[in-house]
Amino acid sequence: KDQYWIYHERQQALLCGQHALNNLVQQNCFSPQSLAEIAQQLDAVELNYFASNCEGGVRSKDYLRRLQEGSGNVDESGNFSIEVLRSALLARFDVQLPSIQQQGVSGMEITEIDGFICNRAAHWFAIRKINGRYWNLNSTKERPEVISHFRLAAEIESLQAQGYSVFCVLDNLPAPCTCTAQMDL
């Protein structure tokens, strides 16, 4: 019987966005600091947009309101926005993260999708196909849970019915670990 290793970060603080990304790519490559830097870059781009496109520039009500709101991409507890997660995956792995409801994605066969990022009420988690099986890699769970191909569509529909936003990865995910040496770590 083939053995394989599944990378599964458990919940620490409120960094579930970081855990969801690392679980999705099956390696520890995104840190709170690297995601916070992306959030700051996105905030700067957004503020620059407001400064350039609002009548009154940096004195406009919209600019000042956005400035007063603070970051729209990370909160004080470390919860990151979908734009931070998207930017991180795109920069590191050239991975797109469209909504599963987006045109061109919504009609796809669900078992042809390699991975999912799910979000509701400031909680993020990943579902990923690893060696032909789907795994719920929720960082609040003690261990990964297998989801059968038959059950996958019902699971995604159930998540959406519960108010989850579901995003998907169609290609370019790094291969999961098959190295025996890493399995023993």
Backbone as ProteinMPNN parsed JSONL, in Angstrom:
{"seq_chain_A": "KDQYWIYHERQQALLCGQHALNNLVQQNCFSPQSLAEIAQQLDAVELNYFASNCEGGVRSKDYLRRLQEGSGNVDESGNFSIEVLRSALLARFDVQLPSIQQQGVSGMEITEIDGFICNRAAHWFAIRKINGRYWNLNSTKERPEVISHFRLAAEIESLQAQGYSVFCVLDNLPAPCTCTAQMDL", "coords_chain_A": {"N_chain_A": [[0.849, -1.186, 0.0], [0.565, 2.203, -0.871], [2.14, 4.883, 0.822], [1.71, 8.172, 1.955], [2.422, 11.553, 2.762], [0.685, 14.09, 4.448], [0.56, 17.493, 4.661], [-0.408, 19.417, 7.364], [-1.326, 22.151, 8.982], [-2.157, 23.188, 12.226], [-4.601, 25.213, 13.922], [-3.466, 28.329, 15.043], [-3.584, 31.108, 17.079], [-5.411, 33.562, 15.366], [-4.818, 32.927, 12.745], [-5.847, 31.652, 10.486], [-6.047, 32.108, 7.73], [-3.386, 32.086, 6.836], [-2.762, 29.425, 7.587], [-4.575, 28.05, 5.951], [-3.594, 28.647, 3.374], [-0.97, 27.488, 3.5], [-1.656, 24.818, 4.025], [-3.051, 24.282, 1.689], [-1.026, 24.467, -0.307], [0.622, 22.56, 0.634], [2.955, 22.901, 2.172], [5.12, 24.74, 4.388], [5.212, 27.795, 3.651], [4.17, 30.348, 3.707], [4.217, 33.039, 5.842], [3.015, 34.825, 8.794], [4.167, 37.348, 8.689], [4.967, 37.675, 5.981], [2.482, 37.653, 4.722], [1.307, 39.861, 5.967], [2.905, 41.882, 4.921], [2.108, 41.811, 2.241], [-0.541, 42.595, 2.615], [-0.123, 45.236, 3.511], [1.018, 46.33, 1.185], [-1.151, 46.105, -0.591], [-2.974, 47.772, 0.733], [-1.649, 50.225, 0.422], [-1.771, 50.528, -2.367], [-4.549, 50.725, -2.665], [-5.094, 53.086, -1.198], [-3.628, 54.891, -2.716], [-5.107, 54.762, -5.072], [-7.556, 55.873, -4.192], [-6.601, 58.442, -3.577], [-5.872, 59.355, -6.079], [-8.195, 59.183, -7.612], [-10.417, 60.299, -6.399], [-12.377, 63.187, -6.04], [-10.737, 65.928, -4.782], [-8.599, 64.548, -3.861], [-6.142, 63.589, -1.512], [-7.473, 64.894, 0.439], [-10.072, 64.311, 0.191], [-13.344, 63.142, 1.212], [-13.797, 60.386, 0.894], [-11.176, 59.341, 0.698], [-10.125, 60.089, 3.217], [-11.905, 58.728, 4.896], [-11.343, 56.05, 4.187], [-8.688, 55.948, 5.001], [-8.997, 56.341, 7.754], [-10.395, 54.024, 8.431], [-8.472, 52.089, 8.523], [-6.537, 49.139, 7.776], [-7.89, 47.307, 5.097], [-7.246, 44.827, 4.494], [-6.052, 43.222, 6.378], [-6.856, 42.4, 9.69], [-6.646, 43.393, 13.203], [-6.386, 41.003, 14.556], [-5.108, 39.315, 12.828], [-6.45, 38.255, 10.682], [-6.667, 37.73, 7.293], [-7.526, 39.24, 4.122], [-9.323, 38.039, 1.174], [-8.04, 39.068, -1.025], [-5.389, 39.317, -0.197], [-4.716, 36.608, 0.146], [-5.085, 35.719, -2.486], [-3.136, 37.293, -3.844], [-0.776, 36.364, -2.638], [-0.692, 33.631, -3.422], [-0.594, 33.938, -6.202], [1.797, 35.378, -6.615], [3.751, 33.62, -5.568], [3.304, 31.021, -6.626], [2.083, 31.282, -9.098], [-0.649, 30.859, -9.107], [-4.052, 31.09, -9.616], [-7.046, 32.233, -7.96], [-10.033, 31.986, -8.32], [-13.542, 32.734, -7.651], [-15.783, 30.067, -7.004], [-18.202, 30.453, -8.12], [-17.797, 32.042, -10.242], [-18.081, 33.024, -13.668], [-17.368, 30.602, -16.121], [-16.143, 28.953, -14.375], [-18.138, 27.946, -12.766], [-19.561, 25.986, -14.18], [-17.915, 23.812, -14.304], [-16.788, 20.405, -13.876], [-16.788, 19.302, -10.638], [-14.899, 17.559, -9.523], [-12.728, 17.925, -11.116], [-11.373, 20.025, -10.223], [-8.55, 21.128, -8.454], [-8.153, 22.183, -5.871], [-9.545, 23.997, -3.043], [-10.383, 27.025, -1.385], [-12.013, 28.039, 1.436], [-14.256, 30.299, 3.065], [-15.777, 31.788, 5.858], [-17.189, 34.033, 8.131], [-14.69, 35.14, 9.09], [-13.102, 32.848, 9.117], [-10.878, 30.716, 7.509], [-10.286, 27.902, 5.396], [-8.768, 25.029, 3.771], [-9.445, 22.745, 1.086], [-8.143, 20.016, -0.543], [-6.974, 18.131, -3.347], [-5.09, 15.31, -2.988], [-2.873, 12.994, -4.052], [-4.938, 11.768, -5.56], [-7.139, 11.773, -3.854], [-9.552, 13.705, -2.076], [-9.097, 16.057, 0.546], [-10.177, 17.481, 3.562], [-8.682, 20.105, 4.985], [-8.947, 21.643, 7.248], [-7.808, 23.84, 9.664], [-8.75, 23.862, 12.249], [-9.431, 21.334, 12.835], [-8.364, 18.214, 14.226], [-6.978, 16.454, 12.611], [-6.399, 15.895, 9.057], [-9.311, 15.262, 7.02], [-10.73, 12.841, 4.96], [-12.516, 13.323, 1.906], [-14.792, 11.871, -0.121], [-14.82, 11.442, -3.711], [-17.412, 11.212, -4.626], [-18.827, 12.498, -2.596], [-17.852, 15.097, -2.643], [-19.052, 17.215, -4.262], [-21.512, 17.56, -2.914], [-20.524, 18.366, -0.44], [-19.27, 20.836, -1.037], [-21.513, 22.268, -1.954], [-23.016, 22.249, 0.415], [-21.362, 23.778, 2.098], [-21.552, 26.262, 0.79], [-24.295, 26.735, 1.132], [-24.307, 27.126, 3.843], [-23.275, 29.602, 4.005], [-20.626, 30.002, 3.324], [-18.001, 31.42, 1.404], [-16.601, 30.195, -1.496], [-13.617, 29.483, -3.061], [-11.539, 28.543, -5.818], [-8.862, 26.424, -7.029], [-7.54, 25.9, -10.074], [-5.292, 24.994, -11.432], [-1.666, 24.586, -11.384], [-0.907, 24.124, -8.721], [1.604, 23.274, -6.328], [3.187, 20.066, -6.319], [2.081, 17.498, -4.052], [3.794, 16.171, -1.151], [5.904, 13.438, -1.738], [8.127, 12.376, -0.863], [9.963, 10.163, 1.024], [11.736, 10.837, 3.093], [10.793, 13.334, 3.997], [8.362, 12.553, 5.018], [8.975, 11.413, 7.414], [9.58, 13.494, 9.098]], "CA_chain_A": [[0.0, 0.0, 0.0], [1.322, 3.452, -0.929], [2.017, 5.821, 1.925], [2.048, 9.542, 1.612], [2.415, 12.5, 3.856], [-0.196, 15.238, 4.234], [0.931, 18.633, 5.482], [-1.612, 19.949, 8.004], [-1.092, 23.087, 10.079], [-3.266, 23.368, 13.17], [-4.936, 26.603, 14.219], [-2.723, 29.113, 16.026], [-4.155, 32.452, 17.117], [-6.459, 33.671, 14.348], [-4.064, 32.946, 11.492], [-6.37, 30.585, 9.641], [-5.725, 32.388, 6.323], [-2.036, 31.546, 6.631], [-2.831, 27.96, 7.656], [-5.291, 27.568, 4.761], [-2.661, 28.702, 2.237], [0.088, 26.482, 3.662], [-2.269, 23.504, 3.852], [-3.375, 24.15, 0.265], [0.183, 24.218, -1.098], [1.27, 21.42, 1.272], [4.273, 23.253, 2.704], [5.157, 25.937, 5.216], [5.901, 28.825, 2.873], [3.587, 31.659, 3.961], [4.3, 33.421, 7.252], [2.19, 35.996, 9.101], [4.886, 38.547, 8.255], [4.909, 37.822, 4.52], [1.105, 38.013, 4.363], [1.096, 41.238, 6.43], [3.556, 42.754, 3.935], [1.212, 41.877, 1.083], [-1.684, 43.415, 3.039], [0.32, 46.634, 3.505], [1.168, 46.739, -0.211], [-2.492, 46.281, -1.136], [-3.52, 48.984, 1.357], [-1.007, 51.384, -0.222], [-2.349, 50.635, -3.711], [-5.923, 51.207, -2.517], [-5.036, 54.496, -0.797], [-3.177, 55.64, -3.89], [-6.255, 54.823, -5.971], [-8.47, 56.881, -3.655], [-5.965, 59.761, -3.698], [-5.821, 59.729, -7.494], [-9.481, 59.116, -8.299], [-11.482, 60.98, -5.681], [-12.285, 64.648, -6.115], [-10.146, 66.425, -3.55], [-7.38, 63.771, -3.592], [-5.91, 63.12, -0.145], [-8.376, 65.631, 1.343], [-11.454, 63.901, -0.081], [-14.012, 62.386, 2.281], [-13.574, 58.958, 0.659], [-9.79, 59.028, 1.056], [-9.979, 60.213, 4.669], [-12.676, 57.624, 5.496], [-10.562, 54.823, 3.975], [-7.509, 56.064, 5.857], [-9.442, 56.16, 9.137], [-10.826, 52.635, 8.614], [-7.324, 51.201, 8.697], [-6.346, 48.15, 6.725], [-9.001, 46.49, 4.625], [-6.671, 43.559, 4.048], [-5.714, 42.424, 7.554], [-7.338, 43.046, 10.91], [-5.736, 43.337, 14.344], [-6.208, 39.618, 15.003], [-4.341, 38.553, 11.846], [-7.309, 37.695, 9.643], [-6.321, 38.34, 6.01], [-8.577, 39.298, 3.103], [-9.162, 37.166, 0.009], [-7.066, 39.679, -1.933], [-4.057, 38.948, 0.302], [-4.504, 35.196, -0.186], [-4.918, 35.647, -3.942], [-1.838, 37.873, -4.209], [0.285, 35.471, -2.159], [-0.644, 32.447, -4.3], [-0.193, 34.355, -7.545], [3.219, 35.751, -6.607], [4.641, 32.506, -5.226], [3.087, 29.802, -7.423], [1.325, 31.603, -10.295], [-1.934, 30.196, -8.906], [-5.241, 31.948, -9.569], [-8.01, 31.791, -6.949], [-11.345, 32.562, -8.637], [-14.717, 32.231, -6.943], [-16.364, 28.896, -7.672], [-19.4, 30.917, -8.811], [-17.374, 32.884, -11.364], [-18.373, 32.499, -14.994], [-16.278, 29.794, -16.644], [-15.779, 27.991, -13.329], [-19.351, 27.374, -12.18], [-20.036, 24.82, -14.924], [-16.886, 22.757, -14.335], [-16.95, 19.205, -13.057], [-16.156, 19.637, -9.359], [-13.741, 16.689, -9.256], [-11.612, 18.355, -11.961], [-10.749, 21.147, -9.524], [-7.504, 20.579, -7.582], [-8.204, 22.648, -4.489], [-10.529, 25.012, -2.682], [-10.222, 27.821, -0.17], [-13.361, 28.357, 1.904], [-14.257, 31.355, 4.077], [-17.005, 32.303, 6.473], [-17.037, 34.654, 9.455], [-13.265, 35.278, 9.425], [-12.382, 31.57, 9.189], [-10.444, 30.191, 6.215], [-9.69, 26.566, 5.384], [-8.513, 24.481, 2.435], [-9.739, 21.371, 0.663], [-7.136, 19.782, -1.59], [-6.792, 16.783, -3.884], [-3.738, 14.812, -2.738], [-2.753, 11.613, -4.518], [-6.21, 11.251, -6.06], [-8.214, 11.853, -2.863], [-9.773, 15.04, -1.531], [-8.904, 16.149, 1.99], [-10.531, 18.699, 4.278], [-7.472, 20.459, 5.728], [-9.343, 22.695, 8.165], [-6.815, 23.927, 10.74], [-9.387, 23.648, 13.547], [-9.597, 19.886, 13.015], [-7.167, 17.551, 14.746], [-6.244, 15.853, 11.483], [-7.136, 15.991, 7.781], [-10.416, 14.319, 6.835], [-10.934, 12.506, 3.552], [-13.824, 13.574, 1.302], [-14.854, 11.048, -1.333], [-15.19, 12.142, -4.949], [-18.869, 11.195, -4.65], [-19.325, 13.439, -1.581], [-17.252, 16.419, -2.802], [-20.024, 18.203, -4.747], [-22.457, 17.819, -1.829], [-19.785, 19.101, 0.592], [-19.11, 22.222, -1.502], [-22.859, 22.857, -1.939], [-23.372, 22.436, 1.815], [-20.594, 24.926, 2.585], [-22.153, 27.471, 0.218], [-25.595, 26.916, 1.786], [-24.02, 27.613, 5.197], [-22.783, 30.976, 3.907], [-19.211, 30.059, 2.98], [-17.518, 31.783, 0.078], [-15.705, 29.121, -1.922], [-12.71, 29.854, -4.141], [-10.954, 27.294, -6.301], [-7.579, 26.395, -7.721], [-7.733, 25.038, -11.238], [-4.022, 24.393, -11.838], [-0.403, 25.145, -10.895], [-0.559, 23.83, -7.331], [2.802, 22.434, -6.215], [2.889, 18.655, -6.062], [2.184, 17.128, -2.64], [5.003, 15.442, -0.765], [5.999, 11.986, -1.948], [9.469, 12.062, -0.404], [9.96, 9.388, 2.261], [12.48, 11.566, 4.125], [9.918, 14.348, 4.561], [7.29, 11.901, 5.751], [9.464, 11.058, 8.742], [9.855, 14.691, 9.891]], "C_chain_A": [[0.89, 1.243, 0.0], [1.066, 4.289, 0.313], [2.346, 7.206, 1.405], [1.788, 10.426, 2.81], [1.502, 13.65, 3.493], [0.218, 16.329, 5.208], [-0.347, 19.241, 6.045], [-1.237, 20.83, 9.184], [-2.346, 23.186, 10.928], [-3.418, 24.845, 13.496], [-4.051, 27.181, 15.324], [-3.238, 30.535, 15.925], [-5.317, 32.501, 16.118], [-5.818, 33.753, 12.968], [-4.544, 31.878, 10.515], [-6.13, 30.838, 8.156], [-4.353, 31.857, 5.962], [-2.07, 30.025, 6.619], [-3.517, 27.385, 6.413], [-4.37, 27.565, 3.544], [-1.597, 27.617, 2.34], [-0.466, 25.073, 3.502], [-2.602, 23.246, 2.382], [-2.134, 23.782, -0.55], [1.036, 23.103, -0.513], [2.712, 21.695, 1.688], [4.173, 24.545, 3.498], [5.915, 27.025, 4.464], [5.32, 30.218, 3.075], [3.618, 31.926, 5.46], [3.339, 34.578, 7.521], [2.85, 37.283, 8.599], [4.793, 38.75, 6.746], [3.501, 38.203, 4.07], [0.784, 39.435, 4.812], [1.745, 42.234, 5.475], [2.688, 42.909, 2.688], [0.007, 42.757, 1.416], [-1.316, 44.896, 3.013], [0.477, 47.16, 2.078], [-0.194, 46.993, -0.849], [-3.158, 47.537, -0.561], [-2.953, 50.231, 0.683], [-1.565, 51.605, -1.618], [-3.762, 51.209, -3.628], [-5.945, 52.691, -2.134], [-4.59, 55.382, -1.958], [-4.314, 55.796, -4.896], [-7.232, 55.902, -5.501], [-7.903, 58.283, -3.829], [-6.011, 60.264, -5.132], [-7.192, 59.871, -8.142], [-10.644, 59.776, -7.575], [-11.281, 62.488, -5.807], [-11.796, 65.169, -4.762], [-8.905, 65.647, -3.14], [-7.287, 63.319, -2.151], [-6.756, 63.871, 0.88], [-9.842, 65.227, 1.128], [-12.016, 63.102, 1.091], [-13.749, 60.886, 2.13], [-12.163, 58.543, 1.068], [-9.619, 59.046, 2.574], [-10.737, 59.11, 5.407], [-11.892, 56.319, 5.373], [-9.323, 54.815, 4.865], [-7.869, 55.803, 7.317], [-9.847, 54.713, 9.418], [-9.658, 51.703, 8.913], [-7.27, 50.194, 7.567], [-7.645, 47.437, 6.378], [-8.532, 45.087, 4.263], [-6.154, 42.67, 5.172], [-6.269, 43.156, 8.768], [-6.343, 42.823, 12.052], [-5.456, 41.906, 14.801], [-5.426, 38.759, 14.014], [-5.186, 37.877, 10.789], [-7.064, 38.457, 8.344], [-7.487, 38.275, 5.036], [-8.294, 38.292, 1.98], [-8.13, 37.753, -0.94], [-5.629, 39.377, -1.493], [-3.755, 37.505, -0.077], [-4.269, 35.027, -1.688], [-3.545, 36.15, -4.372], [-0.688, 36.971, -3.814], [0.426, 34.26, -3.074], [-0.159, 32.81, -5.701], [1.304, 34.654, -7.6], [4.126, 34.536, -6.416], [4.526, 31.323, -6.184], [2.373, 30.034, -8.748], [-0.029, 30.886, -10.287], [-3.028, 31.245, -8.805], [-6.21, 31.375, -8.538], [-9.384, 32.421, -7.221], [-12.439, 32.002, -7.723], [-15.27, 31.042, -7.729], [-17.624, 29.288, -8.44], [-19.072, 31.783, -10.026], [-17.702, 32.213, -12.695], [-17.152, 31.76, -15.533], [-15.805, 28.752, -15.638], [-17.02, 27.233, -12.866], [-19.869, 26.136, -12.912], [-19.06, 23.66, -14.955], [-17.295, 21.552, -13.495], [-16.134, 19.414, -11.781], [-14.909, 18.793, -9.077], [-12.567, 16.968, -10.193], [-10.848, 19.519, -11.329], [-9.781, 20.587, -8.482], [-7.606, 21.007, -6.129], [-9.21, 23.764, -4.303], [-10.062, 25.759, -1.444], [-11.631, 28.284, 0.199], [-13.283, 29.375, 3.029], [-15.658, 31.674, 4.545], [-16.652, 32.872, 7.834], [-15.584, 34.644, 9.93], [-12.565, 33.942, 9.658], [-12.133, 31.051, 7.77], [-10.001, 28.752, 6.391], [-9.598, 26.059, 3.949], [-9.068, 23.068, 2.304], [-8.828, 21.14, -0.527], [-7.15, 18.323, -2.036], [-5.324, 16.411, -3.693], [-3.713, 13.338, -3.099], [-4.109, 10.99, -4.844], [-7.372, 11.292, -5.08], [-8.335, 13.295, -2.375], [-9.695, 14.988, -0.007], [-9.381, 17.5, 2.496], [-9.358, 18.982, 5.209], [-7.74, 21.611, 6.703], [-8.404, 22.693, 9.382], [-7.43, 23.775, 12.131], [-9.617, 22.169, 13.83], [-8.271, 19.271, 13.456], [-6.313, 16.967, 13.631], [-7.054, 16.018, 10.205], [-8.226, 14.917, 7.696], [-10.643, 14.099, 5.349], [-12.371, 12.835, 3.141], [-13.845, 12.762, 0.009], [-15.216, 11.909, -2.536], [-16.715, 12.272, -5.027], [-19.445, 12.278, -3.741], [-18.872, 14.889, -1.82], [-18.268, 17.48, -3.235], [-21.017, 18.561, -3.645], [-21.794, 18.624, -0.709], [-19.644, 20.579, 0.209], [-20.471, 22.932, -1.497], [-23.304, 23.159, -0.514], [-22.643, 23.643, 2.407], [-21.205, 26.235, 2.07], [-23.505, 27.769, 0.869], [-25.43, 27.448, 3.21], [-23.431, 29.024, 5.196], [-21.298, 31.099, 3.627], [-19.025, 30.62, 1.574], [-16.499, 30.719, -0.292], [-14.933, 29.592, -3.152], [-11.986, 28.589, -4.57], [-9.627, 27.507, -7.01], [-7.715, 25.394, -8.857], [-6.442, 24.356, -11.681], [-2.858, 25.084, -11.141], [-0.109, 24.909, -9.415], [0.724, 23.009, -7.296], [2.393, 21.001, -5.876], [2.961, 18.381, -4.563], [3.443, 16.297, -2.395], [4.886, 13.955, -1.094], [7.341, 11.483, -1.454], [9.417, 11.354, 0.948], [10.673, 10.138, 3.39], [11.61, 12.626, 4.774], [8.794, 13.735, 5.381], [7.705, 11.592, 7.183], [9.736, 12.258, 9.63], [8.835, 14.872, 10.997]], "O_chain_A": [[1.847, 1.33, 0.769], [-0.063, 4.392, 0.794], [3.176, 7.367, 0.51], [1.043, 10.086, 3.729], [1.532, 14.138, 2.364], [0.228, 16.124, 6.422], [-1.271, 19.548, 5.292], [-0.877, 20.335, 10.252], [-3.459, 23.26, 10.407], [-2.475, 25.624, 13.361], [-3.911, 26.595, 16.397], [-3.322, 31.103, 14.836], [-6.114, 31.566, 16.048], [-6.229, 34.553, 12.128], [-3.743, 31.272, 9.803], [-6.019, 29.883, 7.387], [-4.173, 31.247, 4.908], [-1.476, 29.398, 5.741], [-3.092, 26.357, 5.885], [-4.358, 26.606, 2.773], [-1.348, 26.9, 1.371], [0.188, 24.218, 2.904], [-2.452, 22.127, 1.891], [-2.188, 22.883, -1.39], [2.058, 22.735, -1.092], [3.579, 20.83, 1.571], [3.255, 25.342, 3.301], [7.129, 27.16, 4.623], [5.935, 31.193, 2.645], [3.106, 31.133, 6.25], [2.895, 35.241, 6.584], [2.166, 38.197, 8.139], [4.564, 39.867, 6.281], [3.342, 38.99, 3.137], [0.062, 40.149, 4.114], [1.2, 43.313, 5.242], [2.553, 44.007, 2.149], [-0.416, 43.57, 0.594], [-2.101, 45.723, 2.547], [0.113, 48.3, 1.792], [-0.374, 47.979, -1.564], [-3.826, 48.275, -1.285], [-3.686, 51.18, 0.406], [-1.809, 52.745, -2.014], [-4.134, 52.073, -4.422], [-6.729, 53.462, -2.687], [-5.112, 56.48, -2.155], [-4.463, 56.856, -5.504], [-7.68, 56.735, -6.288], [-8.63, 59.21, -4.186], [-6.171, 61.461, -5.371], [-7.339, 60.604, -9.12], [-11.756, 59.803, -8.103], [-10.165, 62.994, -5.695], [-12.388, 64.873, -3.724], [-8.224, 66.025, -2.186], [-8.229, 62.736, -1.616], [-6.754, 63.522, 2.06], [-10.738, 65.739, 1.799], [-11.28, 62.477, 1.854], [-13.506, 60.195, 3.119], [-11.979, 57.509, 1.711], [-9.038, 58.126, 3.148], [-10.266, 58.611, 6.429], [-11.787, 55.564, 6.34], [-8.959, 53.777, 5.418], [-7.132, 55.123, 8.031], [-9.66, 54.229, 10.534], [-9.85, 50.637, 9.499], [-7.892, 50.386, 6.522], [-8.397, 47.021, 7.259], [-9.313, 44.262, 3.787], [-5.852, 41.498, 4.949], [-6.168, 44.379, 8.866], [-5.328, 42.147, 11.881], [-4.401, 41.633, 15.373], [-5.108, 37.607, 14.311], [-4.693, 37.011, 10.067], [-7.228, 39.676, 8.291], [-8.327, 37.378, 5.11], [-7.187, 37.77, 1.854], [-7.412, 37.003, -1.6], [-4.749, 39.201, -2.336], [-2.665, 37.206, -0.566], [-3.375, 34.292, -2.11], [-2.867, 35.506, -5.173], [0.275, 36.824, -4.567], [1.538, 33.899, -3.459], [0.604, 32.06, -6.31], [1.993, 34.228, -8.527], [5.174, 34.449, -7.056], [5.53, 30.693, -6.519], [2.083, 29.072, -9.459], [-0.49, 30.379, -11.309], [-2.938, 32.176, -8.004], [-6.199, 30.173, -8.272], [-9.845, 33.275, -6.463], [-12.282, 30.946, -7.11], [-15.227, 31.019, -8.959], [-18.071, 28.545, -9.313], [-19.971, 32.205, -10.753], [-17.611, 30.993, -12.829], [-16.028, 32.246, -15.411], [-15.143, 27.781, -16.006], [-16.964, 26.031, -12.606], [-20.556, 25.314, -12.305], [-19.343, 22.629, -15.567], [-18.051, 21.674, -12.53], [-14.932, 19.673, -11.841], [-13.965, 19.277, -8.453], [-11.524, 16.323, -10.085], [-9.81, 19.943, -11.837], [-10.133, 19.687, -7.72], [-7.187, 20.266, -5.24], [-9.666, 24.388, -5.261], [-9.421, 25.184, -0.564], [-12.346, 28.851, -0.627], [-12.367, 29.333, 3.85], [-16.59, 31.81, 3.753], [-15.905, 32.261, 8.598], [-15.288, 34.193, 11.036], [-11.535, 33.902, 10.331], [-13.047, 30.962, 6.951], [-9.407, 28.406, 7.413], [-10.25, 26.576, 3.042], [-9.148, 22.312, 3.272], [-8.749, 21.98, -1.424], [-7.312, 17.408, -1.229], [-4.429, 17.106, -4.174], [-4.444, 12.533, -2.521], [-4.398, 9.855, -4.468], [-8.483, 10.889, -5.427], [-7.34, 14.013, -2.274], [-10.148, 14.04, 0.635], [-9.036, 18.54, 1.935], [-9.073, 18.198, 6.114], [-6.868, 22.445, 6.949], [-8.232, 21.668, 10.041], [-6.699, 23.577, 13.102], [-9.962, 21.798, 14.952], [-7.197, 19.754, 13.098], [-5.084, 16.984, 13.698], [-8.261, 16.253, 10.26], [-8.08, 13.817, 8.23], [-10.736, 15.052, 4.576], [-13.312, 12.653, 3.914], [-12.994, 12.958, -0.859], [-15.836, 12.964, -2.4], [-17.24, 13.307, -5.439], [-20.446, 12.906, -4.085], [-19.454, 15.813, -1.252], [-18.331, 18.546, -2.624], [-21.334, 19.735, -3.458], [-22.439, 19.475, -0.097], [-19.871, 21.463, 1.034], [-20.56, 24.085, -1.074], [-23.9, 24.205, -0.258], [-23.241, 24.437, 3.134], [-21.355, 27.196, 2.824], [-23.824, 28.929, 1.128], [-26.309, 28.141, 3.722], [-23.126, 29.576, 6.253], [-20.756, 32.203, 3.686], [-19.805, 30.323, 0.668], [-15.632, 30.379, 0.512], [-15.514, 30.037, -4.142], [-11.834, 27.661, -3.776], [-9.316, 28.588, -7.509], [-7.969, 24.209, -8.64], [-6.483, 23.262, -12.244], [-3.048, 26.049, -10.4], [0.866, 25.458, -8.901], [0.919, 22.137, -8.143], [1.374, 20.77, -5.225], [3.8, 18.956, -3.869], [4.064, 15.792, -3.33], [3.892, 13.308, -0.766], [7.663, 10.305, -1.606], [8.88, 11.899, 1.912], [10.236, 10.068, 4.539], [11.677, 12.808, 5.99], [8.326, 14.345, 6.342], [6.854, 11.518, 8.07], [10.087, 12.087, 10.797], [8.917, 15.833, 11.762]]}, "name": "protein", "num_of_chains": 1, "seq": "KDQYWIYHERQQALLCGQHALNNLVQQNCFSPQSLAEIAQQLDAVELNYFASNCEGGVRSKDYLRRLQEGSGNVDESGNFSIEVLRSALLARFDVQLPSIQQQGVSGMEITEIDGFICNRAAHWFAIRKINGRYWNLNSTKERPEVISHFRLAAEIESLQAQGYSVFCVLDNLPAPCTCTAQMDL"}
